[in-house]
């Protein structure tokens, strides 16, 4: 096998080393960003008189052609050339000769690959920001279309208090809005140019880093060449943010799996987002929600892989760091696919409002309100809690609900209970009383929904 940069070697590379060391099979997807970075670098070399303007022009034209070939799927990547950077550079030299061999002046693959992955990450972040707005909007629209639906809110997976379905869904909107914020903040840390750091110490050529940063749309240049070629925290943070967003998606998915099952019967997910069973003809399975929940694990895996890969590395670049790409690519692809699919699935869901309302009758959801009623009549809260607790025990021993008790039974629990107690028992009345900022009263939820839709109309949170 032909050896790359073989000048100082006498022997050949082992064939297994080629298989172990090649990254072009997966980093070829960086080609568009690699070419953009190289074009900016070549233009700067020409403008600064480090190479001739004529050579810079040839390089730019050659790279543009190679970029088109790659885009058209006509370019043949060769694993003997190790990575995307060497494949593009070798093709350029083949095409334009000596000028092509001048492209790598004043740079190293170390600052080059950091530049490529930062450009890639920036574009992925922009796509993810759009997808997060999309899922927030889908959730908000779904909430708006079911504004008067009530279901049991749970703690410990036990019925606790009735809430509006819209309130429940807007909780997820808050989560995805924070994910949006996190990716937005990460974008500014990603958008810094490492190129010009060369291998690790900077370069002897009179380069203009600001020019390259400007052409590539970076907000600024890295301050320390050793940090710039050896840090990968922007990819770790990318995977951390992706993990949190997947965790949010997974919780929503879990609820949809439960709600669509016969134990709940709260929702029916559309045919386009469910599948049948190969043996049981009656089945309609919530596979999309299950897969999103399942794929969350692999995104956490990416985060763990990157954290572990980096933890023992002394400065600066180490070859271990080539392992940064597959986890980051996979986390990005997985998150984007799951956000897009879930957003599309949401409008397909039919809500069984009767089943949800019926479920609020189980579990003594009015208990807190009964205690509050007694408090309103002057009883200290702790005492009221005790009285209502005993009433729950009384009811459960007789298989009764609060609404089925007589005025006399209420009065036996406490003389403070009078006929007006029945008026406060309906789920609508209970929900309407939670009328403080952040509460589930329809007035509050409608205002929250309006604010959310207004914010989303503007495109982003920021
Ligand atoms: N393919 C390599 C990577 O992704 C590029 C940098 C190689 N640098 C080196 N000194 N071997 O990490």
Boltz pocket constraint, residues with backbone or C-beta under 6 A from the ligand:
constraints:
  - pocket:
      binder: B
      contacts: [[A, 23], [A, 83], [A, 109], [A, 110], [A, 113], [A, 317], [A, 318], [A, 319], [A, 321], [A, 322], [A, 323]]
      max_distance: 6.0
